[in-house]
Amino acid sequence: MGGWQPLPEELPAEVRHFVEQLRLLKDDTGLSLVSLGARTAYSKSSWQRYLNAVQPPPRQAVVALCRVAGLAGTDAERHAVRWELAVQAWPRPASAPERPPGTEEYEDDPTLPWWDRPEQEPAARPHGRLLLSAVLLLLVLLLVTVVGAVLLG
């Protein structure tokens, strides 16, 4: 992989494989990190951390990279599986407190770019106030018209 800094030797095999695959996928897009950031809603510095194995990416960042690279279906699912394996094996910071088995330290990032968000039903709004305001405004306009006609006539 040209241009990438070497990954730390102590990385678990799952993490190393995952990051190498992400690097290949990113290289296949032909995009710079700045352009990748603009297309995925994750910053250039975030992508630098993810692609240099400094920090695990959120699952949605991997999904966004797959989308930008034109992967779908089973190809994209492979990257999701690699992500799950890598996150489980990712080295924990030395200063992190011990967590009970089965708890996730690296939680999935719920942030989705606006173009990937599912459509939501608009919140129910009280239409009564709007209708009352419209009727009152109509009455005021009618009153002003009648008063103006009386004064001018």
N, C-alpha and C positions, 0 to 999 in steps of 0.2 A: 504494500500500500504506500504509494508515493506521497510524501508531504506530511504524513501523520507522525506524531511523536510516538516513540515506542511505549507500549503499555507496561505497567509495572509487572515485574516477574512474579510477584506473590499473588497475583489475581487468580481466583479460582477458574478452572477451565470453562465453566458455564458462563461466567462473566466475560472472560476473554473472547470466547466464541461469539457471544451476543454482540459485544462492541465491535468486533471485526466485521460481523455481518451488517451492522448499522453503518459502519464506515463504507463498506462496499455499496450499500444501498444509496447512501448520500452521494458517493462518487458517481454512481450511475445516473443520478439526476442531472449532473453537470452544473449544479447550482453552487454558488458560494455560500458560506454560512450566513451572511447577511440576507441573501435572497431566500435561503431556506427559512430563516427566521420570519421573513415577511410573509411567506406562504403558509406557515404552520402556526403562527401566533406564539411561538417560543423564540426567545431572543438569541442573537448570535452567541452571547456568552453562555446561555443555557446549553446550546448545542455543543459548544466547546467542552463544557463540563461532561455532558453525556458521552460525547465521542472520544474523550480522553479518559473515560472510566473514573472520573473524579466523583461523580454522583450518578445514581441510576435515574434514567429518564422516567417521567410519568408514563403510564400506559398510553394516554391520549397523544403524547408526543410521538410515540412509535406508530400509532395509528395514522397520525397526520403525515409522517414521513412516508409511510406506505402509500397513502393516498397521492401525495405529490409525485412519488416514483411510479405511479400507475399500477400498483399492486392491488389485487382484490382477491377475494375467495380464499382458497387454500394457501396461496403464496403469502397473503397478509396474515393469515392465521398462524403460519409457521413463526413469523416474527413475534406474534403475541405469546406463543408458547415459549419461545426463547426468552422473551422478557420475563415471564413468570419464573422460569428456572434461574435466570440471572439474578433477579431481585431476591429470591430465596437464598442464593449463595453469596450475595454481595457482602463484602467485608463491612462490618459495623464499625463506626468510629470508636476509638478507644475510650473516649470520654462519655459514651452513651451508657445510660444505666441498663442493667440486665433486664430483659423483658421476658415475660412468661412464654413458654413454648406455644407456637401457633398464633401469636399476635404479630401483626404486620408493623414493621418500623417504617417501611417505605410504602406509604399508602398511595393508591391511585389518585392522580390529580383530577378532580371533577371538572376542571376548567376546560371548556370546549370552545373552539373558535366559533364565531357566530354562524358560519356557513355549515357547521356540523351539528348544530343544536337541533333537536327534534322540535317540530312545530308544537306550540302549546296553545291551548284554548285561551282566549282572552278572559281576563278576570271579570266576573259579573259586576256590573256597575249599577248603581241605583239610578234608573232612568226617570224616576219620579221627580227628582230635583231639576233635572234638565228640562223636562216637560213643563214644570211649574214656572221655571225661569223664562222659558219661551213664551208662555201664555201671559205672564206679567209684562214682559217686554212688548208684546203685541198690544196689550191694553194701554200701556203708557203711550205708545205711538198713536194709537187710535184717539186717546184723550188729547194729545198734543195737536193732532189734526183737527179735531172738533173745536177745541179752544181757539186755534189759529183761524179757522173758518168763521167762527162767531165774532172774533175781534176784527177781522178784516172785512167782514160782510156787513 
